[in-house]
Amino acid sequence: MPLPANLVERAHTDRDPRLLAWLDTLPALVAELSQRWGLEVGTPYQPGGETAWVAPVRDAAGDGLVLKVGWGHSESEHEAAGLRAWSDRGAVLLRSAHREGDTSALLMERCDPGTELGRAEPEERQDEIVSAILRRLWHEPADGHPFRPLQQMCDEWADEHEAAGPNPRLEPGLEREGLALFRSLPADVGTQVLLATDLHAGNILASRREPWLVIDPKPYVGDPTYDPLQHLLNCLDRLNADPRGVTDRMAGLCGVDPERLRLWLFARCVVESSWWPETADVARLLAPR
């Protein structure tokens, strides 16, 4: 069974013995899930994801679906619950889910033709589509929901950045200010909604049921102003050219406060800069005055 190149590369780059051992069991896992759900499995998508094996499948009725078998990681812990919560709000439909040990398996609607938004539309048009989808996704989750607070994710990311030591790409004062904001912004908010947190043009696919559908959410609950960040970070050339103009445009499309969005983007760029050097330049351009 062919394995996705991105997942194999990550396993060998990280040299994670648990992930490498999980990869060895992946063919047996796919066979067991195929039998459980009565599936005929097609050729997996390549290069695939960094944490999951994904392939087109058909069920016993001949319906085209997608099987995603993932290596469990914290950010996607509640992906299945998120898809259920967004079933009528612009996300792919979840047929079944199974989680056991380090494995998370999802059987989902297949998007046809499945073209990524990032390959189909220019960035300015992507802004409009991403913002429209975000406004559909944002809602207060039901009582008793399993989703974690955005504060938890931000604290974990800030801790990881600090553990790596001072970043030579940033002035110490700027770095401290960004980290402090990244920790304080999640708490300084009134409305808290269900967030996708990783919505960008590569995670939005063309479909027949709706023009565009969301895949691969990483649900948390918190400030909606956080949610446009990943899309903006994928538009670094535009951000470097006109950071305030681009964030103001996206804030208007999303219906959020532009100054708060700039603060969030500045803080996120500081946190990202340790492993994504280009974001350091954007952080300087957006630093609070």
Secondary structure, 3 states (H helix, E strand, C coil): CCCCHHHHHHHHHHCCHHHHHHHHHHHHHHHHHHHHHCCEECCCCCCCCCCEEEEEEECCCCCEEEEEEEECCHHHCCHHHHHHHCCCCCECCEEEEEEECCEEEEEEECCCCCCEHHHHCCHHHHHHHHHHHHHHHCCCCCCCCCCCEHHHHHHHHHHHHHHCCCCCCCCHHHHHHHHHHHHHCCCCCCCCEEECCCCCHHHEEECCCCCEEECCCCCEEECHHHCCHHHHHCCHHHHHHCHHHHHHHHHHHHCCCHHHHHHHHHHHHHHHCCCCCCHHHHHHHHCCC
